[in-house]
């Protein structure tokens, strides 16, 4: 086994860059990209099947006309369009003997706007989600409705099971190669359908889809003009190990057992998590000039909030109105981010924010701990999802899927060994996890910038699996190493992983990205809405009852913060400005 130390050095650049705000940027002037122009379908769906049959390494399995209203978004019917489904690079693995292919679908609107969007999906992929291009909480619009031709895929394997990690090529497809294989195929399909190539190409996704967006921005920048990356998991192997480290700490204060292990949700009950969130709001709410139940100035909050002082300490039994000293110690360590025994940082720290209480935990009869929001990521994913990813997809050699004990792996495997392992390779698994899962150098995006491309990252401040601090470090590194004129980060206070939490999480960031790419108009404040009862995109269960159901706020580009102007309705974005 060999360790790929250069990747270890490169992956730490984002964290090292956090030490100081950059003072320089690339001087190369940016090319101006022209707007896309639309075109109608020149072939009906049935005719496309024959026309696409000669595509190399590709089998088109279906073409069908999808009638208007079959799909909806925000209560509105999506117009009639053509759906093309297929698979690429079918093969049988010489390692595990299983069949693999890159499954995909494309949706082609009759009235095309001249743009292509590659939709990145979440988790460990394995499912071809409908190619509609909807992002944010309860979207009111999506790319398909706006006239984009949209592509979605399973990233090279079937099913949400990490066992595909036994196959070396499936690892590479999942990591980055599926993006490179799918993109030229999709553009060929578009050319056949509309008689011309797309004028502008975009990649958008959240979570692992955000990681794929980062991959597109670095490895395949020549193919894309605009990148929208939500909660980008560009350090996914490190974040997964961090979540395992958190599980170890939570089990030391858990009080109940389930299925021969401690139920991590009893380490911090829903009431106790909400207590911490309430105390954060109590201490930090007014730092933006308005007492409105929102913490906009998150950086200032970290300086004034004290878990030790601001959250009551239990003098007797835990009752939801206090935390024990041990609970506070555990929580402080988790938010600070894990380190190896030699003090090397494994992953970023996390900020204390208002969304820590979001979601519910519970244990079904005879089942495993489950939950939503923060509870899901903290107490379930760490022992049921990140374990499999770390042990089977990222490890060299992988654990045997047949004998894999997910919870035991999370709670007992040496973390230092796992951390070293994500930089390891051998003669069968020739690329380490930190090679195939991450952009080669995430802060070097000169290729995208110098062709006139743009990237926008959005990230929930209360995301408990991928830290906003990681995205902030990325932006600082990009601005130092590449330039300040093509990349923006929008932190979303209170929002959890990709959506939810006590937040204004309903937004359209794709439209501002298109305007920036094609018209040169850089976005500043982007208005986002809360999703109260009756919202057309679906209500957000984490929304405080004290908020107006349609509260709006400006999302501000980092490091700016939404501040109250001093007068006007606290429920309306127009009374706040980014400073």
C-alpha positions as a printed NumPy array, in Angstrom:
array([[  0.   ,   0.   ,   0.   ],
       [  1.294,   3.49 ,  -0.825],
       [  0.268,   6.846,   0.546],
       [ -0.338,   9.721,  -1.832],
       [  1.078,  12.53 ,   0.248],
       [  0.721,  15.243,  -2.428],
       [ -3.038,  14.909,  -2.15 ],
       [ -2.81 ,  15.355,   1.584],
       [ -0.925,  18.594,   1.036],
       [ -3.337,  19.862,  -1.604],
       [ -6.458,  19.027,   0.366],
       [ -5.224,  21.175,   3.233],
       [ -4.839,  24.323,   1.128],
       [ -8.408,  25.422,   1.802],
       [ -7.868,  25.213,   5.532],
       [ -4.462,  26.917,   5.442],
       [ -5.926,  29.75 ,   3.416],
       [ -8.326,  30.566,   6.239],
       [ -5.498,  32.194,   8.221],
       [ -5.63 ,  35.468,   6.319],
       [ -7.882,  37.277,   3.854],
       [ -6.263,  37.302,   0.415],
       [ -4.671,  40.474,  -0.857],
       [ -4.173,  39.565,  -4.51 ],
       [ -6.14 ,  38.167,  -7.42 ],
       [ -5.527,  37.083, -10.966],
       [ -5.033,  40.025, -13.324],
       [ -6.145,  38.317, -16.523],
       [ -9.255,  40.067, -17.907],
       [-12.293,  37.838, -18.191],
       [-13.802,  36.952, -21.575],
       [-17.396,  38.069, -22.05 ],
       [-19.731,  35.208, -22.848],
       [-22.736,  35.799, -25.076],
       [-26.322,  34.924, -24.064],
       [-27.877,  31.655, -25.13 ],
       [-30.504,  31.601, -27.866],
       [-33.322,  29.103, -27.948],
       [-34.542,  26.613, -30.515],
       [-37.512,  24.249, -30.923],
       [-37.273,  20.484, -31.089],
       [-36.508,  19.474, -34.669],
       [-37.353,  15.842, -34.031],
       [-40.255,  14.321, -32.178],
       [-39.478,  11.91 , -29.366],
       [-40.128,   8.753, -31.334],
       [-37.773,   9.81 , -34.122],
       [-34.973,  10.516, -31.657],
       [-34.581,   6.849, -30.751],
       [-33.33 ,   5.908, -34.202],
       [-31.268,   9.034, -34.55 ],
       [-29.4  ,   8.37 , -31.287],
       [-28.78 ,   4.643, -31.777],
       [-25.207,   5.072, -33.109],
       [-23.961,   6.893, -29.991],
       [-20.671,   5.258, -28.897],
       [-20.702,   3.227, -25.654],
       [-24.333,   4.237, -25.196],
       [-27.655,   2.429, -25.323],
       [-30.819,   4.509, -25.497],
       [-33.451,   2.463, -23.692],
       [-36.472,   4.757, -24.029],
       [-37.743,   7.964, -25.565],
       [-41.149,   9.226, -24.578],
       [-43.286,  12.322, -24.792],
       [-44.189,  13.643, -21.341],
       [-47.442,  15.573, -21.429],
       [-47.837,  19.002, -19.838],
       [-48.769,  18.718, -16.171],
       [-47.307,  15.227, -15.676],
       [-44.671,  16.976, -13.579],
       [-45.245,  20.089, -11.52 ],
       [-43.109,  22.519,  -9.55 ],
       [-44.449,  24.988,  -7.029],
       [-47.978,  24.027,  -8.008],
       [-47.331,  24.926, -11.658],
       [-47.489,  22.501, -14.561],
       [-44.228,  21.769, -16.373],
       [-44.648,  22.036, -20.12 ],
       [-44.623,  19.113, -22.526],
       [-41.161,  17.705, -23.087],
       [-39.261,  14.688, -24.346],
       [-37.643,  12.205, -21.973],
       [-34.634,  10.21 , -23.149],
       [-33.331,   7.375, -20.949],
       [-30.292,   5.186, -21.415],
       [-27.067,   3.78 , -20.075],
       [-23.393,   4.112, -20.896],
       [-20.331,   1.881, -20.641],
       [-22.045,  -1.359, -19.662],
       [-19.531,  -3.832, -18.248],
       [-18.965,  -6.704, -15.873],
       [-16.495,  -6.043, -13.087],
       [-13.425,  -8.292, -13.012],
       [-13.204,  -7.65 ,  -9.257],
       [-16.673,  -8.374,  -7.877],
       [-18.302,  -9.964, -10.964],
       [-21.268,  -7.567, -10.885],
       [-22.769,  -5.644, -13.799],
       [-22.277,  -1.895, -13.977],
       [-23.349,   0.95 , -16.231],
       [-23.891,   4.703, -16.028],
       [-27.655,   5.119, -16.077],
       [-29.113,   8.472, -17.112],
       [-32.12 ,  10.394, -18.302],
       [-32.462,  13.666, -20.155],
       [-35.508,  15.889, -20.373],
       [-35.721,  18.058, -23.46 ],
       [-38.297,  20.881, -23.506],
       [-40.129,  21.582, -26.758],
       [-39.284,  25.268, -26.36 ],
       [-35.594,  25.096, -25.476],
       [-33.73 ,  28.15 , -24.143],
       [-30.383,  27.089, -25.625],
       [-28.93 ,  25.988, -22.285],
       [-27.812,  22.627, -20.894],
       [-27.866,  21.822, -17.177],
       [-26.147,  18.775, -15.678],
       [-27.966,  17.95 , -12.448],
       [-25.803,  16.507,  -9.682],
       [-27.609,  14.293,  -7.195],
       [-26.915,  13.531,  -3.54 ],
       [-25.76 ,  10.789,  -1.196],
       [-23.867,   7.957,  -2.841],
       [-26.018,   8.279,  -5.988],
       [-27.229,   4.955,  -7.445],
       [-30.595,   6.395,  -8.538],
       [-31.525,   8.301, -11.684],
       [-33.622,  11.103, -10.232],
       [-35.96 ,  13.031, -12.546],
       [-33.906,  15.477, -14.585],
       [-35.686,  18.686, -13.582],
       [-32.949,  20.817, -11.972],
       [-34.726,  22.025,  -8.825],
       [-32.644,  23.366,  -5.925],
       [-33.205,  24.909,  -2.517],
       [-36.087,  24.262,  -0.161],
       [-39.45 ,  23.619,  -1.836],
       [-38.473,  25.173,  -5.186],
       [-41.083,  27.26 ,  -6.977],
       [-39.281,  26.865, -10.285],
       [-36.696,  24.556, -11.811],
       [-34.382,  24.422, -14.782],
       [-36.711,  22.269, -16.898],
       [-39.586,  24.683, -16.398],
       [-37.276,  27.532, -17.412],
       [-36.453,  25.811, -20.686],
       [-33.131,  24.087, -19.954],
       [-32.27 ,  20.68 , -21.36 ],
       [-31.486,  18.734, -18.164],
       [-29.392,  15.606, -17.529],
       [-29.488,  13.366, -14.434],
       [-27.582,  10.132, -13.724],
       [-26.863,   7.423, -11.144],
       [-23.083,   8.116, -11.379],
       [-22.29 ,   4.586, -12.521],
       [-23.995,   2.154, -10.144],
       [-27.463,   1.033,  -9.117],
       [-28.944,   1.289,  -5.631],
       [-28.008,   3.319,  -2.586],
       [-25.682,   0.665,  -1.237],
       [-21.933,   1.336,  -0.813],
       [-21.017,  -2.177,  -2.01 ],
       [-20.138,  -0.756,  -5.434],
       [-16.97 ,   0.511,  -3.743],
       [-15.454,  -2.956,  -4.199],
       [-15.169,  -2.257,  -7.922],
       [-12.293,   0.162,  -8.715],
       [-13.922,   1.614, -11.834],
       [-17.235,   2.176, -10.048],
       [-15.311,   4.231,  -7.486],
       [-13.821,   6.37 , -10.232],
       [-17.157,   6.83 , -12.021],
       [-18.818,   7.872,  -8.784],
       [-15.937,  10.192,  -7.95 ],
       [-15.537,  12.058, -11.219],
       [-15.4  ,  10.001, -14.395],
       [-19.175,   9.668, -14.896],
       [-19.335,  13.452, -15.266],
       [-16.669,  13.381, -17.963],
       [-18.362,  10.527, -19.853],
       [-21.904,  11.87 , -19.641],
       [-21.259,  15.457, -20.708],
       [-20.241,  14.918, -24.376],
       [-23.006,  12.331, -24.78 ],
       [-25.598,  14.772, -23.469],
       [-24.438,  17.513, -25.814],
       [-24.661,  15.099, -28.729],
       [-28.268,  14.269, -27.759],
       [-29.07 ,  17.977, -27.566],
       [-27.559,  18.571, -31.004],
       [-29.638,  15.744, -32.465],
       [-32.818,  17.077, -30.848],
       [-32.434,  20.776, -31.629],
       [-30.025,  20.952, -34.55 ],
       [-27.336,  22.781, -32.59 ],
       [-25.053,  22.486, -29.581],
       [-26.059,  24.236, -26.338],
       [-24.837,  27.819, -26.296],
       [-24.24 ,  27.727, -22.539],
       [-23.71 ,  24.801, -20.18 ],
       [-24.272,  24.701, -16.428],
       [-23.715,  22.218, -13.622],
       [-25.77 ,  22.396, -10.427],
       [-26.208,  20.188,  -7.383],
       [-26.219,  20.094,  -3.602],
       [-24.314,  17.872,  -1.147],
       [-22.611,  15.175,  -3.214],
       [-24.17 ,  16.97 ,  -6.18 ],
       [-22.312,  20.066,  -5.004],
       [-19.122,  17.996,  -4.926],
       [-19.79 ,  16.907,  -8.508],
       [-20.271,  20.591,  -9.369],
       [-16.817,  21.338,  -7.93 ],
       [-15.442,  18.419,  -9.957],
       [-16.982,  19.89 , -13.116],
       [-15.503,  23.302, -12.304],
       [-11.97 ,  21.892, -12.046],
       [-11.618,  18.687, -14.076],
       [-14.109,  19.555, -16.843],
       [-14.116,  23.345, -16.863],
       [-13.861,  23.425, -20.66 ],
       [-17.353,  21.887, -20.844],
       [-19.154,  24.315, -18.503],
       [-19.823,  28.035, -18.21 ],
       [-21.611,  28.272, -14.868],
       [-21.407,  26.222, -11.674],
       [-23.956,  26.212,  -8.838],
       [-22.67 ,  24.206,  -5.869],
       [-24.805,  23.78 ,  -2.771],
       [-23.193,  22.525,   0.464],
       [-20.306,  21.211,  -1.637],
       [-18.902,  18.012,  -0.192],
       [-15.521,  18.609,  -1.803],
       [-13.799,  17.18 ,   1.294],
       [-16.312,  14.34 ,   1.628],
       [-13.936,  11.587,   2.856],
       [-12.636,  13.882,   5.615],
       [-16.162,  15.001,   6.57 ],
       [-17.321,  11.378,   6.786],
       [-14.519,  10.514,   9.213],
       [-15.384,  13.614,  11.235],
       [-18.952,  12.357,  11.578],
       [-17.634,   9.013,  12.834],
       [-15.544,  10.917,  15.386],
       [-18.685,  12.733,  16.513],
       [-20.501,   9.435,  16.987],
       [-17.705,   8.24 ,  19.306],
       [-18.177,  11.324,  21.451],
       [-21.975,  11.181,  21.472],
       [-21.974,   7.587,  22.686],
       [-20.114,   8.667,  25.858],
       [-23.157,  10.67 ,  26.986],
       [-25.945,   8.54 ,  25.465],
       [-28.295,   7.072,  28.063],
       [-30.202,   4.294,  26.275],
       [-29.233,   1.217,  24.325],
       [-30.788,  -0.01 ,  21.087],
       [-29.753,  -3.108,  19.126],
       [-26.643,  -3.709,  21.257],
       [-25.292,  -0.198,  20.952],
       [-26.03 ,   3.16 ,  22.463],
       [-28.8  ,   5.192,  20.879],
       [-26.887,   8.344,  19.947],
       [-30.083,  10.407,  19.897],
       [-30.218,  10.078,  23.697],
       [-26.9  ,  11.912,  23.938],
       [-28.775,  15.123,  23.164],
       [-32.544,  14.98 ,  23.143],
       [-34.579,  17.146,  20.788],
       [-35.369,  19.452,  23.728],
       [-31.693,  19.738,  24.62 ],
       [-30.669,  20.545,  21.06 ],
       [-33.409,  23.169,  20.884],
       [-32.198,  24.594,  24.201],
       [-28.757,  25.187,  22.704],
       [-30.296,  26.752,  19.579],
       [-32.544,  29.009,  21.679],
       [-29.589,  30.222,  23.738],
       [-27.632,  30.996,  20.568],
       [-30.557,  33.093,  19.326],
       [-30.97 ,  34.761,  22.713],
       [-27.299,  35.773,  22.756],
       [-26.834,  36.655,  19.089],
       [-30.193,  37.662,  17.617],
       [-29.668,  41.432,  17.89 ],
       [-26.146,  41.461,  16.409],
       [-27.628,  42.338,  13.002],
       [-29.713,  45.182,  14.395],
       [-33.016,  43.3  ,  14.595],
       [-34.55 ,  40.97 ,  17.173],
       [-36.357,  38.696,  14.757],
       [-35.382,  35.179,  15.826],
       [-32.593,  34.99 ,  13.22 ],
       [-28.826,  35.046,  13.668],
       [-27.455,  36.818,  10.604],
       [-24.058,  37.841,  11.978],
       [-22.791,  34.325,  12.54 ],
       [-19.113,  35.249,  12.791],
       [-19.779,  37.788,  15.551],
       [-21.966,  35.232,  17.313],
       [-19.048,  32.811,  17.647],
       [-17.174,  35.498,  19.57 ],
       [-19.921,  36.237,  22.09 ],
       [-21.764,  32.926,  22.553],
       [-20.42 ,  30.623,  25.247],
       [-21.778,  27.097,  25.522],
       [-20.363,  26.906,  29.016],
       [-21.859,  30.179,  30.287],
       [-24.977,  30.775,  28.193],
       [-26.525,  27.301,  28.432],
       [-27.684,  26.318,  31.96 ],
       [-25.723,  23.512,  33.61 ],
       [-27.598,  20.648,  35.221],
       [-27.374,  20.366,  38.969],
       [-29.545,  17.285,  39.063],
       [-31.254,  15.068,  36.49 ],
       [-31.378,  16.075,  32.814],
       [-34.802,  17.552,  32.067],
       [-34.296,  19.352,  28.75 ],
       [-33.715,  22.705,  30.455],
       [-29.985,  22.197,  31.039],
       [-26.919,  20.297,  29.821],
       [-24.526,  18.312,  31.958],
       [-20.881,  19.361,  32.068],
       [-20.013,  16.205,  30.143],
       [-22.556,  17.024,  27.418],
       [-21.051,  20.49 ,  27.075],
       [-17.557,  19.026,  26.833],
       [-18.654,  16.588,  24.114],
       [-20.501,  19.24 ,  22.129],
       [-17.555,  21.637,  22.329],
       [-15.224,  18.981,  20.93 ],
       [-17.588,  18.112,  18.091],
       [-18.069,  21.741,  17.035],
       [-14.316,  22.372,  17.222],
       [-13.714,  19.613,  14.653],
       [-11.748,  16.383,  15.115],
       [ -7.989,  15.93 ,  15.026],
       [ -5.681,  12.936,  14.826],
       [ -3.689,  11.821,  17.856],
       [ -0.785,  13.905,  16.507],
       [ -2.966,  17.005,  16.295],
       [ -3.559,  17.037,  12.521],
       [ -6.956,  18.46 ,  11.662],
       [ -9.287,  15.909,  10.069],
       [-12.038,  18.32 ,   9.06 ],
       [-13.262,  21.846,   9.657],
       [-14.91 ,  23.279,  12.741],
       [-18.64 ,  24.117,  12.83 ],
       [-20.321,  27.34 ,  14.013],
       [-22.971,  27.447,  16.708],
       [-26.141,  28.569,  14.942],
       [-29.892,  28.781,  15.337],
       [-30.6  ,  25.603,  13.361],
       [-29.062,  23.092,  15.765],
       [-32.488,  22.192,  17.13 ],
       [-34.018,  21.43 ,  13.722],
       [-35.376,  17.974,  13.02 ],
       [-36.714,  15.186,  15.202],
       [-35.198,  11.958,  16.451],
       [-36.867,   8.703,  17.333],
       [-36.57 ,   4.936,  17.461],
       [-39.255,   2.798,  15.826],
       [-40.201,  -0.427,  17.572],
       [-37.377,  -2.893,  17.07 ],
       [-35.608,  -0.571,  14.666],
       [-32.593,   1.651,  14.458],
       [-32.46 ,   5.306,  15.456],
       [-33.894,   7.53 ,  12.759],
       [-34.728,  11.175,  12.458],
       [-34.742,  14.281,  10.32 ],
       [-32.613,  17.372,  10.014],
       [-29.724,  17.657,  12.454],
       [-30.849,  14.518,  14.296],
       [-30.536,  12.474,  11.12 ],
       [-27.013,  13.612,  10.289],
       [-25.673,  13.555,  13.839],
       [-27.232,  10.371,  15.179],
       [-28.113,   8.141,  12.209],
       [-25.905,   8.97 ,   9.242],
       [-22.743,   8.639,  11.29 ],
       [-23.381,   4.956,  12.017],
       [-25.41 ,   3.932,   8.978],
       [-24.197,   5.989,   5.992],
       [-20.765,   7.464,   6.633],
       [-19.596,   4.114,   7.961],
       [-20.288,   2.33 ,   4.667],
       [-18.834,   5.142,   2.586],
       [-15.665,   5.226,   4.686],
       [-15.24 ,   1.469,   4.989],
       [-16.192,   0.312,   1.493],
       [-15.913,   3.237,  -0.948],
       [-12.966,   5.173,   0.511],
       [-10.882,   2.412,   2.157],
       [ -8.06 ,   0.51 ,   0.433],
       [ -8.668,  -2.387,   0.367],
       [-12.4  ,  -2.089,   1.07 ],
       [-14.196,  -3.934,   3.808],
       [-16.265,  -6.918,   2.693],
       [-19.867,  -5.715,   2.107],
       [-21.231,  -9.138,   3.058],
       [-19.671,  -9.046,   6.507],
       [-19.78 ,  -5.311,   7.138],
       [-21.06 ,  -4.268,  10.574],
       [-21.955,  -0.63 ,  10.029],
       [-22.441,   0.548,  13.624],
       [-19.476,  -1.383,  15.006],
       [-17.252,   0.001,  12.238],
       [-18.273,   3.577,  13.095],
       [-17.778,   3.21 ,  16.826],
       [-14.651,   1.046,  17.045],
       [-12.392,   1.462,  13.984],
       [ -9.225,   3.459,  14.626],
       [ -9.827,   6.972,  13.279],
       [ -6.169,   7.714,  12.604],
       [ -5.968,   4.616,  10.421],
       [ -9.111,   5.665,   8.547],
       [ -7.692,   9.144,   8.02 ],
       [ -4.436,   7.757,   6.619],
       [ -6.458,   5.333,   4.521],
       [ -8.219,   8.005,   2.473],
       [ -4.788,   8.909,   1.041],
       [ -3.873,   5.282,   0.311],
       [ -3.851,   3.271,  -2.92 ],
       [ -2.541,  -0.074,  -4.211],
       [ -2.211,  -1.964,  -7.484],
       [ -5.967,  -2.667,  -7.68 ],
       [ -7.296,   0.61 ,  -6.262],
       [ -4.891,   2.941,  -8.021],
       [ -6.465,   6.219,  -6.92 ],
       [ -6.884,   7.158,  -3.278],
       [-10.22 ,   8.478,  -2.047],
       [ -8.807,  12.   ,  -1.685],
       [ -7.825,  11.763,  -5.346],
       [-11.002,  10.432,  -6.972],
       [-13.494,  12.098,  -4.606],
       [-12.117,  15.643,  -4.544],
       [-11.176,  18.298,  -7.099],
       [ -7.412,  18.051,  -7.813],
       [ -6.938,  21.484,  -6.246],
       [-10.255,  23.048,  -5.255],
       [ -8.827,  26.563,  -4.88 ],
       [ -7.284,  26.604,  -8.369],
       [-10.087,  27.377, -10.805],
       [ -8.103,  29.343, -13.352],
       [ -9.463,  27.206, -16.183],
       [-13.076,  28.108, -15.39 ],
       [-12.288,  31.746, -14.664],
       [-10.127,  32.365, -17.715],
       [-12.812,  31.094, -20.109],
       [-15.32 ,  33.523, -18.588],
       [-17.064,  30.997, -16.347],
       [-18.622,  31.745, -12.959],
       [-19.28 ,  29.752,  -9.79 ],
       [-21.752,  30.365,  -6.969],
       [-21.695,  28.302,  -3.78 ],
       [-24.564,  28.349,  -1.289],
       [-24.367,  26.675,   2.092],
       [-26.602,  26.38 ,   5.155],
       [-24.865,  27.782,   8.224],
       [-26.516,  25.071,  10.352],
       [-25.425,  22.242,   8.033],
       [-24.22 ,  19.552,  10.438],
       [-22.458,  17.266,   7.945],
       [-20.54 ,  19.698,   5.697],
       [-19.319,  22.808,   7.48 ],
       [-19.851,  26.365,   6.249],
       [-16.331,  26.991,   7.57 ],
       [-15.039,  24.61 ,   4.885],
       [-16.784,  26.636,   2.175],
       [-15.496,  29.905,   3.643],
       [-11.943,  28.524,   3.58 ],
       [-12.486,  27.443,  -0.036],
       [-13.575,  30.946,  -1.066],
       [-10.591,  32.56 ,   0.635],
       [ -8.283,  30.111,  -1.108],
       [ -9.949,  30.672,  -4.495],
       [ -9.75 ,  34.447,  -4.158],
       [ -6.064,  34.202,  -3.276],
       [ -5.078,  31.609,  -5.877],
       [ -7.457,  32.337,  -8.744],
       [ -9.319,  35.635,  -8.458],
       [-12.144,  37.527,  -6.79 ],
       [-14.224,  38.27 ,  -9.862],
       [-15.825,  34.949, -10.733],
       [-16.721,  33.173,  -7.452],
       [-19.245,  33.953,  -4.713],
       [-20.391,  32.192,  -1.551],
       [-23.852,  32.681,  -0.035],
       [-24.147,  31.43 ,   3.566],
       [-27.778,  30.848,   4.56 ],
       [-28.272,  31.42 ,   8.322],
       [-30.296,  28.76 ,  10.111],
       [-30.495,  26.449,   7.098],
       [-29.479,  22.825,   7.503],
       [-28.156,  20.477,   4.856],
       [-29.359,  21.846,   1.477],
       [-32.707,  22.978,   2.93 ],
       [-34.782,  23.185,   6.097],
       [-34.024,  24.631,   9.503],
       [-35.308,  27.98 ,  10.827],
       [-34.339,  29.727,   7.626],
       [-35.439,  31.483,   4.474],
       [-34.45 ,  28.487,   2.349],
       [-36.65 ,  28.996,  -0.734],
       [-34.623,  30.744,  -3.409],
       [-33.691,  30.728,  -7.069],
       [-29.914,  31.103,  -7.382],
       [-29.718,  29.588, -10.869],
       [-31.26 ,  32.664, -12.512],
       [-28.693,  35.099, -10.999],
       [-25.917,  32.71 , -12.077],
       [-27.175,  32.724, -15.674],
       [-27.375,  36.528, -15.65 ],
       [-23.81 ,  36.716, -14.334],
       [-22.451,  34.277, -16.932],
       [-24.316,  35.606, -19.955],
       [-24.812,  39.297, -19.175],
       [-21.902,  40.041, -16.895],
       [-24.186,  41.21 , -14.072],
       [-22.667,  39.975, -10.813],
       [-25.263,  39.114,  -8.143],
       [-25.252,  40.82 ,  -4.793],
       [-28.227,  40.276,  -2.473],
       [-30.481,  37.374,  -3.518],
       [-33.948,  37.388,  -1.952],
       [-35.003,  34.148,  -0.254],
       [-38.328,  33.249,   1.364],
       [-39.521,  31.234,   4.309],
       [-41.904,  28.344,   3.639],
       [-44.796,  28.668,   6.049],
       [-48.212,  27.009,   5.9  ],
       [-49.722,  27.118,   2.432],
       [-46.423,  27.614,   0.584],
       [-46.708,  26.319,  -2.978],
       [-43.365,  24.521,  -2.681],
       [-44.305,  22.796,   0.567],
       [-44.147,  24.001,   4.16 ],
       [-40.927,  23.838,   6.168],
       [-41.666,  22.013,   9.461],
       [-38.682,  23.699,  11.134],
       [-40.083,  27.202,  10.687],
       [-40.762,  29.035,  13.989],
       [-44.431,  29.828,  14.562],
       [-43.517,  33.428,  15.417],
       [-42.381,  34.136,  11.851],
       [-44.603,  35.377,   9.065],
       [-45.277,  32.447,   6.735],
       [-43.765,  34.363,   3.82 ],
       [-40.85 ,  36.102,   5.574],
       [-38.143,  37.221,   3.151],
       [-34.479,  38.019,   3.679],
       [-31.569,  38.964,   1.455],
       [-28.918,  36.283,   1.115],
       [-25.62 ,  38.14 ,   1.213],
       [-22.341,  37.209,  -0.471],
       [-19.685,  36.299,   2.097],
       [-18.346,  38.054,   4.152],
       [-21.278,  40.515,   4.059],
       [-24.148,  40.143,   6.521],
       [-27.842,  41.079,   6.234],
       [-28.382,  43.992,   8.638],
       [-31.61 ,  45.758,   9.563],
       [-31.865,  49.289,   8.18 ],
       [-33.471,  50.493,  11.411],
       [-37.077,  50.845,  10.285],
       [-39.709,  48.957,   8.36 ],
       [-41.388,  45.565,   8.546],
       [-39.062,  42.92 ,   9.976],
       [-40.684,  40.304,   7.757],
       [-39.523,  41.91 ,   4.489],
       [-36.132,  41.681,   2.809],
       [-36.352,  45.257,   1.543],
       [-35.714,  46.518,   5.073],
       [-32.334,  44.767,   5.3  ],
       [-29.097,  45.45 ,   3.457],
       [-25.883,  43.498,   2.93 ],
       [-22.969,  45.104,   4.771]])
